[in-house]
Each structure stands twice: as C-alpha cells, then as structure tokens.
Amino acid sequence: MEISVSDYLAQLKADQIHGEQTTVTGAKVQRVKVIQTGLTYVIEQLDSGYLASYQWDVKLAHQQSAVIRLETNLINIPMGESERLLPKLIEGDDPRAVNLYLTIKNDDVNRSGFRIDLLASADELSQKSAADFVKSAQEWITSHLAMINENRQAAAEKAKKKPAKRTKSSKKSK
C-alpha cells in the first residue's frame, strides 16, 4: 500500500485508522497465536486499503505495565506523533510505501521509555502472510520484555547499593 503524507495525515485527523486493543499478560503477549491475531488484523486492514494499529496493554510483574503496538506508518515514528513530525521529516507529497512497525512503551525499556523498529517493509507485506512475521515479532517482543526486566532489576540493585544520605542534625552538642 502507498499513500501520500497529506492523505496519511488526513486519515489520522479524521480518525480513520482502524485499530484494535486488548489486555494481556507478559507471558501471553509472547504466544504465537496472540501475535498472529494482531498481525493478521493489521495486514487485513492494509489489504483493504486502511491504515491500522493493534495494541496490547501488557500487565507485567509488580503492578507494572507496557504498551506494545503494531502500527503502520511511512517512517519509523510513532503513529501518535505523525501529525507533528511527518511534515518536518518528509518533503513532498508523492505516494510513499506504508511499513509495519513494532513499538513498546515502558519507562524501563530504555532511557526514553520508548522503542520503535521496522517489522516489515511494504514490499514484504505485499508478498508474505501474517504467519511469516510471527517469529521475528515474537523475538522482538520477548527481547524487549526481557530488557525491561533486566533494566528494572539493575535499577533495584543500584538502589540497594547506594549509601544512605547523611542528614545534618539540627541539635547542637553541649
């Protein structure tokens, strides 16, 4: 699928992006069936001529959460930031290929709390089925959830090792 920047932005403004959202656990979001459901949905929407997103609200341990999304865009920026950033980053209004990206949002994934990576180019999407992308999506999700866990553990260890701050006593000795 190809679309011009102005048409893409018009669809965003008119809320014409087809989207689904579901809540899952960290273990469940890594399952082939769960990932294939999201991929199938997004690819079916693209095949029908619609831009799309599929969001997993992921419940993690210790009452933490992450948001993982499959989303379509022209370049690797979050769909939610496209209206602000696309006109600054892309010149001209020629039709451009729509790609599929995986995003994750969580304070512990990295310093910015956000990561986006290309899952499939427009050419790959037109030549393959959803099943062809499951393994790479699964590996991406698994590695980023592990990264969150490792970063959280490292921060907890660092906090344990940090010496307590000394406070000045307001009492004067006699």
C-alpha positions in Angstrom: 0.0 0.0 0.0 1.2 3.5 -0.8 -0.2 6.8 0.5 0.9 10.4 0.4 1.9 12.3 3.5 -1.1 14.6 3.2 -3.6 11.7 2.8 -1.9 9.9 5.7 -2.3 12.9 7.9 -5.9 13.5 6.8 -6.8 9.9 7.8 -5.1 10.5 11.2 -7.0 13.7 11.8 -10.3 12.2 10.7 -9.7 9.2 13.0 -9.9 6.8 10.1 -7.2 4.5 11.3 -8.6 1.0 12.1 -7.4 -0.2 15.4 -7.8 -3.0 18.0 -6.7 -3.1 21.6 -6.5 -5.9 24.1 -5.1 -6.5 27.6 -2.7 -9.5 28.1 0.0 -10.7 30.5 3.7 -10.5 29.7 3.7 -14.3 29.1 0.6 -14.3 26.9 1.8 -11.5 24.6 4.7 -13.7 23.6 2.5 -16.5 22.3 2.3 -17.3 18.6 -1.5 -17.2 18.5 -1.7 -13.8 20.2 0.9 -12.2 17.9 -0.6 -13.8 14.8 -4.0 -12.3 15.8 -2.5 -8.8 15.8 -0.5 -9.3 12.6 -3.5 -10.8 10.8 -5.7 -7.8 11.8 -3.2 -5.2 10.7 -2.4 -6.9 7.4 -6.1 -7.4 6.6 -6.7 -3.7 7.2 -3.8 -2.8 4.9 -5.0 -5.2 2.2 -8.4 -3.4 2.4 -6.8 0.0 2.0 -6.8 1.1 5.6 -4.0 2.2 7.9 -4.1 0.2 11.1 -2.8 -0.4 14.6 -3.1 -3.3 17.0 -2.3 -2.6 20.7 -1.5 -5.0 23.5 -1.7 -3.5 27.0 0.7 -5.8 28.8 0.4 -6.5 32.5 3.8 -7.1 34.0 5.0 -8.2 37.4 4.9 -5.8 40.4 1.9 -3.9 39.0 3.9 -2.6 36.1 2.7 -2.4 32.5 3.9 -1.9 29.0 2.2 -1.0 25.8 3.2 -2.9 22.7 1.8 -1.8 19.3 1.9 -2.9 15.7 1.3 0.2 13.7 1.5 1.4 10.1 3.4 4.4 9.1 5.6 5.9 6.4 8.7 6.2 8.5 9.8 5.0 11.9 8.0 7.4 14.2 5.1 6.6 16.5 1.7 7.0 14.8 0.6 9.3 17.6 3.5 11.7 16.8 3.0 11.6 13.0 0.9 14.7 12.7 3.6 16.8 14.4 6.7 15.1 12.9 5.9 13.9 9.4 5.7 17.3 7.8 9.1 18.2 9.3 10.7 14.9 8.3 9.4 14.2 4.8 9.4 16.6 1.9 7.0 16.5 -1.0 3.7 14.7 -1.3 4.5 11.8 -3.5 2.9 8.5 -2.6 5.1 6.5 -0.2 5.1 2.9 0.9 3.4 2.1 4.2 5.5 0.0 6.5 4.7 -2.0 9.6 6.4 -1.1 12.9 6.5 -2.6 16.4 6.6 -0.2 19.3 7.0 -0.6 23.0 6.4 2.0 25.7 7.6 1.4 29.3 9.9 3.5 31.5 12.4 0.7 31.8 12.8 -0.3 28.2 15.5 2.3 27.7 16.2 5.9 28.8 13.5 7.4 26.6 10.9 4.9 27.7 10.0 4.1 24.1 11.3 1.9 21.2 10.2 1.5 17.6 11.5 -0.8 15.0 10.6 -1.9 11.5 8.9 -5.2 11.4 8.1 -5.4 7.7 8.5 -3.2 4.6 5.7 -2.5 2.2 7.2 -5.0 -0.2 7.4 -7.7 2.4 3.8 -7.1 3.5 2.6 -7.5 -0.1 4.5 -10.7 -0.7 4.0 -12.6 2.6 1.3 -13.6 5.1 1.0 -12.7 8.7 2.4 -16.1 9.7 5.7 -15.1 8.0 6.3 -12.3 10.5 5.3 -14.1 13.7 8.8 -15.4 14.6 10.5 -12.0 14.2 7.7 -10.2 16.1 7.9 -12.8 18.9 11.7 -12.5 19.2 11.4 -8.7 19.3 8.6 -8.7 21.9 10.5 -11.3 24.0 13.8 -9.4 23.9 12.2 -6.1 24.8 10.2 -7.5 27.7 13.4 -9.2 28.9 15.2 -5.8 28.6 12.5 -4.2 30.8 13.0 -6.9 33.4 16.8 -6.6 33.3 16.8 -2.8 33.5 14.3 -2.9 36.4 16.5 -5.4 38.3 19.6 -3.4 37.6 17.9 -0.2 38.9 16.8 -2.1 42.0 20.3 -3.4 42.6 21.8 0.0 42.1 19.3 1.5 44.6 20.3 -1.2 47.2 24.0 -0.4 46.8 23.5 3.3 47.1 24.6 4.5 50.5 22.1 6.3 52.7 22.4 10.1 52.6 23.5 11.7 55.8 21.4 14.4 57.1 22.6 17.3 59.2 21.4 17.2 62.8 19.7 20.3 64.0 20.7 19.6 67.6 23.8 21.3 68.9 26.1 19.5 71.2 26.7 20.9 74.7 
